């Protein structure tokens, strides 16, 4: 006894189901496209902003290391305790001023980046909403 499987629906029905599924998927993708575009744009902006912040931070750390090396050289060149105290005080005062300036600049950069991020989200949501309305 040989058993054969009989399709429950004719082959032409599968073609219709496939076409309907494809149309449904395409319409779903069309609805998602504005959001996907917005998320991609925001992601690119976030990566650029993270790069800017990291570059600024690495520059700051590099300058700190250079100042530490220079301070060590200056301190090693001291001949007596008074020279050492004067040099040390100068090094600490200079470091405090420079760190204060650098922290202010990094704070401004972070504020700008946060503002740009919020603007990007707002702009992206507005564009996505507008595309979905049409």
BAMAR-135793 format. One record per atom (N, C-alpha, C): x, y, z; residue in three letters. Coordinates in steps of 0.001 Angstrom, whole numbers, padded with zeros to 6 digits, always signed. Each point is the difference from the previous one (the first is absolute). Example, Ala and Ser with C-alpha at 12.3 -4.5 7.8 and 13.67 -1.06 7.14 Angstrom:
2
+013190-005690+007800ALA -000890+001190+000000ALA +000900+001200+000000ALA -000350+001050-000720SER +000820+001190+000060SER -000770+001090+000730SER 
***
This chain:
134
+000837-001166+000000UNK -000837+001166+000000UNK +000893+001244+000000UNK -000156+000830-001007UNK +000777+001225-000145UNK -000896+001169+000381UNK +000544+000821+000922UNK -000768+001178+000429UNK +000625+001241-000613UNK -000800+000809-000529UNK +000485+001265-000545UNK -000668+001142+000751UNK +000771+001054+000171UNK -000545+001183+000656UNK -000737+000838-001020UNK -001171+000355+000341UNK -000777+000859-000871UNK -000009+001395+000610UNK +000327+000993-000790UNK -000052+001358+000543UNK -001427+000347+000400UNK -000090+000721+001101UNK -001323+000373+000482UNK -000587+001154-000799UNK +000876+000794-000606UNK -000483+001116-000811UNK +000659-000090-001370UNK -000678+000459-000993UNK +000607-000009-001332UNK +001232+000901-000042UNK +000903-000284-000932UNK +001253+000746-000134UNK -000250+001478-000260UNK -001058+000327-000721UNK -000265+001406-000287UNK -000324+000776+001275UNK -000584-000659+001011UNK -000285+000675+001261UNK +001292+000374+000726UNK +001014-000838-000095UNK +001279+000322+000634UNK +000619+001240-000630UNK -000142+000132-001289UNK +000491+001204-000674UNK -000723+001245+000489UNK -001309-000118+000195UNK -000781+001139+000493UNK +000390+000337+001435UNK +000200-001035+000817UNK +000409+000220+001392UNK +001379+000644+000046UNK +000898-000484-000853UNK +001354+000567-000051UNK -000045+001469-000426UNK -000808+000319-000995UNK -000126+001390-000459UNK -000592+000883+001096UNK -000985-000524+000718UNK -000605+000770+001084UNK +001010+000224+001130UNK +000769-001032+000329UNK +001015+000140+001051UNK +001059+001017-000409UNK +000384-000052-001277UNK +000996+000952-000493UNK -000538+001427+000057UNK -001241+000190-000395UNK -000606+001336+000045UNK -000112+000492+001439UNK -000360-000895+000907UNK -000093+000374+001416UNK +001365+000398+000535UNK +001016-000775-000343UNK +001361+000304+000456UNK +000483+001328-000575UNK -000276+000247-001267UNK +000413+001260-000625UNK -000704+001193+000633UNK -001285-000148+000308UNK -000706+001117+000638UNK +000512+000212+001422UNK +000310-001081+000698UNK +000564+000128+001345UNK +001358+000690-000055UNK +000833-000381-000957UNK +001321+000627-000160UNK -000149+001475-000371UNK -000997+000323-000820UNK -000219+001402-000373UNK -000364+000830+001225UNK -000755-000593+000919UNK -000342+000723+001229UNK +001224+000141+000910UNK +000875-000975-000009UNK +001167+000008+000886UNK +001171+000802-000564UNK +000013+000214-001305UNK +001122+000670-000653UNK +000319+001373+000591UNK -000985+000872+000247UNK +000337+001306+000591UNK +000668-000138+001369UNK -000492-000927+000814UNK +000590-000196+001322UNK +001412-000571-000134UNK +000177-000943-000906UNK +001323-000580-000215UNK +000979+001066-000485UNK -000447+000853-000910UNK +000844+001088-000501UNK +000383+000940+001133UNK -000972+000326+000841UNK +000269+000896+001123UNK +001005-000628+000966UNK -000203-001252+000350UNK +000898-000675+000944UNK +001408-000087-000585UNK +000110-000277-001284UNK +001311-000069-000642UNK +000694+001354+000036UNK -000728+001059-000287UNK +000564+001354+000032UNK +000455+000366+001412UNK -000833-000284+000971UNK +000352+000311+001391UNK +001209-000815+000429UNK +000040-001262-000370UNK +001137-000850+000345UNK +001291+000566-000583UNK -000039+000438-001246UNK +001182+000608-000614UNK +000438+001255+000732UNK -000971+000817+000381UNK +000333+001225+000746UNK +000594-000339+001364UNK -000566-000997+000673UNK +000522-000387+001310UNK +001434-000505-000102UNK +000284-000753-001043UNK +001367-000494-000192UNK +000945+001173-000237UNK -000402+000956-000836UNK +000830+001190-000236UNK +000225+000786+001284UNK -001053+000148+000793UNK +000120+000754+001244UNK +000885-000728+001008UNK -000142-001309+000085UNK +000860-000773+000899UNK +001454+000127-000433UNK +000230+000014-001301UNK +001358+000178-000514UNK +000556+001355+000413UNK -000809+001052-000121UNK +000451+001347+000390UNK +000338+000061+001483UNK -000870-000560+000834UNK +000232+000027+001446UNK +001237-000821+000353UNK +000131-001181-000578UNK +001165-000844+000285UNK +001288+000651-000475UNK -000035+000657-001152UNK +001185+000692-000500UNK +000397+001125+000947UNK -000978+000750+000469UNK +000289+001082+000949UNK +000566-000564+001298UNK -000575-001097+000486UNK +000469-000603+001247UNK +001421-000537-000159UNK +000271-000677-001095UNK +001351-000528-000221UNK +001015+001124-000139UNK -000384+001094-000644UNK +000885+001160-000085UNK +000297+000560+001376UNK -001030+000086+000839UNK +000167+000476+001373UNK +000946-000917+000772UNK -000213-001302-000093UNK +000857-000945+000722UNK +001436+000067-000515UNK +000176+000161-001292UNK +001342+000118-000578UNK +000710+001236+000540UNK -000722+001109+000049UNK +000597+001223+000552UNK +000340-000160+001478UNK -000851-000699+000748UNK +000292-000248+001423UNK +001288-000802+000157UNK +000169-001019-000814UNK +001212-000822+000075UNK +001224+000831-000362UNK -000110+000818-001047UNK +001121+000867-000378UNK +000363+000956+001130UNK -001010+000561+000663UNK +000262+000918+001120UNK +000635-000740+001176UNK -000422-001232+000235UNK +000596-000792+001081UNK +001474-000281-000276UNK +000312-000320-001235UNK +001399-000262-000363UNK +000827+001268+000163UNK -000537+001114-000481UNK +000705+001281+000137UNK +000162+000379+001469UNK -001024-000228+000813UNK +000088+000314+001431UNK +001079-000847+000666UNK +000081-001258-000367UNK +001035-000875+000562UNK +001383+000507-000369UNK +000183+000400-001243UNK +001300+000549-000427UNK +000351+001259+000789UNK -000984+000870+000158UNK +000251+001242+000753UNK +000347-000302+001452UNK -000733-000926+000604UNK +000264-000336+001401UNK +001358-000682+000173UNK +000389-000799-000980UNK +001314-000658+000076UNK +001136+001007-000143UNK -000280+001138-000612UNK +001028+001021-000190UNK +000174+000928+001194UNK -000802-000175+001035UNK +000101+000870+001180UNK +001287-000306+000770UNK +000653+001076+000504UNK +001274-000140+000713UNK -000168+000017+001517UNK -001088+000620+000479UNK -000202+000053+001449UNK -001492-000065+000307UNK -000328-000005+001297UNK -001383-000148+000433UNK -000855+001180-000453UNK +000531+001207+000078UNK -000771+001177-000426UNK -000350-000071-001485UNK +000965-000404-000834UNK -000285-000179-001434UNK -001094-001048-000197UNK +000103-001088+000767UNK -000971-001081-000129UNK -001401+000487+000369UNK -000122+000708+001130UNK -001309+000493+000451UNK -000573+000989-001010UNK +000818+000922-000482UNK -000458+000989-000980UNK -000436-000683-001295UNK +000811-000911-000475UNK -000321-000726-001240UNK -001264-000836+000185UNK -000092-000689+001136UNK -001166-000842+000264UNK -001274+000843+000038UNK +000050+001134+000684UNK -001156+000891+000085UNK -000397+000484-001396UNK +000994+000369-000807UNK -000262+000461-001365UNK -000632-001114-000840UNK +000525-001208+000136UNK -000528-001145-000758UNK -001456-000268+000387UNK -000291+000001+001296UNK -001364-000278+000465UNK -000957+001105-000441UNK +000411+001259+000132UNK -000858+001114-000425UNK -000295-000070-001496UNK +001038-000260-000776UNK -000176-000107-001456UNK -000930-001161-000346UNK +000205-001136+000655UNK -000838-001175-000265UNK -001460+000285+000345UNK -000235+000664+001128UNK -001379+000319+000382UNK -000669+000916-001021UNK +000715+001020-000442UNK -000564+000915-001005UNK -000311-000740-001293UNK +000948-000802-000455UNK -000193-000704-001270UNK -001125-001023+000089UNK -000076-000710+001112UNK -001076-000984+000160UNK -001350+000707+000052UNK -000081+001123+000684UNK -001253+000758+000078UNK -000456+000411-001405UNK +000932+000522-000791UNK -000331+000418-001368UNK -000433-001206-000835UNK +000733-001098+000107UNK -000325-001197-000781UNK -001364-000562+000394UNK -000283-000039+001293UNK -001292-000520+000456UNK -001135+000891-000495UNK +000203+001307+000013UNK -001024+000912-000527UNK -000227-000247-001487UNK +001089-000190-000751UNK -000139-000258-001435UNK -000701-001332-000252UNK +000359-001033+000771UNK -000663-001294-000156UNK -001477+000096+000387UNK -000301+000783+001024UNK -001401+000185+000401UNK -000793+000686-001107UNK +000588+001021-000615UNK -000671+000681-001117UNK -000214-000956-001168UNK +001020-000799-000300UNK -000120-000967-001089UNK -001112-001003+000308UNK -000026-000512+001226UNK -001049-000951+000374UNK -001381+000638-000062UNK -000114+001260+000402UNK -001284+000699-000080UNK -000431+000139-001463UNK +000955+000376-000860UNK -000312+000125-001427UNK -000427-001338-000591UNK +000710-001054+000372UNK -000322-001336-000507UNK -001393-000417+000466UNK -000317+000265+001259UNK -001332-000345+000514UNK -001079+000782-000751UNK +000245+001278-000242UNK -000961+000807-000752UNK -000179-000506-001420UNK +001102-000366-000648UNK -000079-000540-001362UNK -000764-001318-000020UNK +000204-000819+001024UNK -000694-001288+000066UNK -001501+000200+000151UNK -000385+000890+000894UNK -001429+000287+000191UNK -000596+000557-001289UNK +000717+000911-000653UNK -000491+000574-001259UNK -000138-001078-001071UNK +000961-000930-000045UNK -000062-001076-000991UNK -001211-000893+000252UNK -000250-000336+001263UNK -001174-000810+000320UNK -001281+000734-000375UNK -000083+001262+000378UNK -001206+000783-000285UNK -000230+000090-001508UNK +001060+000335-000728UNK -000102+000127-001457UNK -000386-001331-000633UNK +000632-001077+000475UNK -000298-001321-000551UNK -001427-000434+000257UNK -000486+000238+001214UNK -001382-000364+000311UNK -000985+000815-000824UNK +000291+001281-000181UNK -000893+000841-000802UNK -000033-000472-001450UNK +001176-000328-000559UNK +000048-000482-001386UNK -000716-001336-000141UNK +000233-000903+000962UNK -000645-001311-000066UNK -001514+000140+000112UNK -000458+000855+000896UNK -001442+000206+000154UNK -000597+000595-001268UNK +000719+000935-000606UNK -000489+000629-001230UNK -000079-001025-001136UNK +001007-000864-000119UNK -000025-001016-001059UNK -001120-001007+000226UNK -000255-000328+001260UNK -001069-000958+000277UNK -001379+000584-000297UNK -000134+001320+000118UNK -001287+000637-000292UNK -000311-000022-001490UNK +001044-000005-000819UNK -000213+000065-001456UNK -000142-001341-000568UNK 
***
